[in-house]
Amino acid sequence: MVFKRRDRRSVGKILLDSVYPRGGWGRAAYYISHRLRRLPDTPNKIGRGIFAGVFATFTPFYGLHFVIAAVLAKAMRGNILASLLSTLVGNPLTYVPIGVASLKLGHFLLGTRFDENVDETLVAKFTGAALDLKSNLIALFTDAVPHWARLSTFYHEVFLPYMVGGCILGVVAGLISYYVSVPVLTAYQNRRRGRLKKKLSELRAAAAVKSEDRG
């Protein structure tokens, strides 16, 4: 196969690369920025795509960030590839601070209490909600009694505050990313266009010299 990897990665290697990519996160960030700069689109459209991708990483819909970013970028007439690349702002190094900041802001705005013991309480609430969801799905096809207590707790204490705080922080982070990226992309594209024009003029000059020599 043309696109088949020569060195097949094990499951453990794939998981390790997802947490810490080869070359480190610095190299990964450089690769993303390089790809964004080289996208064949206007700075404004790429910027709108970046906004969509950054915003999506602040939502609590883990596993759907690509979908949210792409749909939002399309709605905003932004570059969809830029939105997908920008979702990599959310990674194992940033998800925890993003989640904590979103929860704190959400609880503050809703007037509820944020539990500082994030590691234990979040895991317990996610686990409890997953167990309730599983039992309720089974209850649809059996005589089992559905349970909503842990799902309700998860919704009010985790999902809703995360959604409120995450959307606000996502808009702020997205706007910052947009207004920083557009002038940078504009300068890069102008500089690149200037280099291409210079190279083209040099080739034309060389061709003219050869033509004169032949004449």
N, C-alpha and C positions, 0 to 999 in steps of 0.2 A: 504493500500500500504506500502511496506517495507521502501521506502525512503521518504515517505510523512512527512512533518514537523508536529510536534504535535501542535506547536503554530503558527497558520497561521498569516503571517505578512500582515498588510495593505499596500496599495500603498504608503502612506506617510512614513511608517516605512522603506520600501524598499529604497525609495529615500534618507531618512535620513542616512541609513546604507551605501549607496553608497558614500555619502559625508563625513560621519564620522562613521566608522565601530565600532561595539561594542567592547569595550576594548581600543579604541583609535588607532591611526595610529602606535604607538610604538608596540603594541601587533600584529597588522597586519604585520608590517615589520619583527618582530621576527618569526611569523608563516611562512612567505614567505622564510626567510633565512633558517629556520628549514627544510622546504620541499625541498629546493634546495640542502641542505647538504645530505639529505637522499635519493636522487634520485639514482636508481641503474644503474649508468653509469660512464664512465671515467670522470675525472675532465676536460679534454680538450673538450669533447663533451658537457658537461654541460656548460662550459665556453663559447663555441661557441653559445649555445642556449641563454645564458644570453646576449651576444653581440647582437644577433638578436632582442631580446625583448626590450632591452634598446634603440637600434637604432630606432625601430619602433615607440616608444613613441615620438620621435622628428620629425616625419613626420606629415604633415598637414592633413593626411587622417583619421580624427576622425571617430570612428566607425569601422574602418578596421584594427586597430593595431594588433588584434589577428591574422587576416589572413596574414598580412605582416610579422609578427614575425614567424609564422609557416612556411610560404613558404621560407623565408630567412634561417631559421634554417635547413630546409630540404635540401636546396641548398648547405649549408655549412657543411652538415653532422653533425649538432649539435643536441642536445636534444630538441625535440619540446615542451615537457612539461615545461622545463626550460625557453624556450622562452616565453611561454604563461604566466608563473608566473612573469617573469621579466617585462612584459608590465605594471604591477601594479606600476612600478616606475612613470608612468604617472597617476596622480590622481588629485582630486580637489585642493590639496595643491601645486602641482608642474606644472600644465598645464599653469598657467599664467606666471611664470618666464621662463618656457621653450619657450612659444610662444613669449614673448617679446625679449628674447635673440636671438631666431632664426630670428625674423623679423629685429632686429637691425643689425645682422651680414649680413643677406641677402641683405638689403638695402645698407649697406656699400660696399659689394662686387660688387653689381650691379651699384653703383654710383648714387643711387636714395635717396630720402629723407624719413626718418622715422618720422611719426607723433607721437609725444610724448603723445598725448591725446588718449591713447589706448582704454579706456573704451567706449568713445562715437564713435570714428571713426570705430573701429572694428565691433561693434554692427551694426552701420549704413551700413557698407559695406557688412557684412554678410546678413543683412536683404534685402538690395537692390539687391544683387546677387540672393537670394532666390526668390524674387518677379519676377525678370527677367526670372529666370529659369522656374517658374510656368507659367508665361504668354507665354513663348516660347513653352512650352509643349502644352498649350491650342491652340496656333497658328498652331500647326501641324495638328489639326483636325478641325480648323475653318478658317474663313477668316481674323482673327486678324493679325495685323502686329507684327512680332517679334521685341524685343528690346534687344540690346546687350551692351548698354553703361555701365550699372552698373555691368554686368558680366565681361566686359573688365577691368573696374576699379578694381574690386575685384581680378582678375587674376594678373594684373600688380603690384598692391599695397599691396596685402596680400598673395595670394597663391604662386606666383613665388618667392618673397623674402623669405617667410617661407620655401619653399621647398629647396632653395639653402642653406640658413643658417641652417635649421634644419638637413639636410643631413650631413653637415660638423660637426656640434655639436654632432649629433647622432653617427658618426664614432668615434669622440674623446671620448665621454662618454662610448660608447660600448667597445672601446679598454681598457680604464681605468678599466671598470667593469670586462673585461676578464682577464687582467693581475693581478688584485687584487683577483678575485675569484678562479682562478686555483690553486695557492699555498695554499690558505685557504682550498679548497676542498680536495686537496691532503693530507694535514696534518690531516684533520678530518677523511678521509677515512683510512689513515694509523693507526691513533690512535684507530679508531673503530675496524679495523682488528686486531690490537694488543690485544684489550680487549676481542674480540671473541676467539682468539687463547688461551689467558690466561684462559678464562672460560672453554674452551674445554679441556685444559690440566688438570685443576682442576677436571672436571667431570671424566676424564679418570683415574686420580689418585685415586679419591674416589671409582670408580668402581673396580680398582685393589685392594684396601684395602679390600673392601667387599668380593672380590673373594678369597683373602688370608684367611680372617676370616672364610669363609665357608669351605675352604680346611683344 
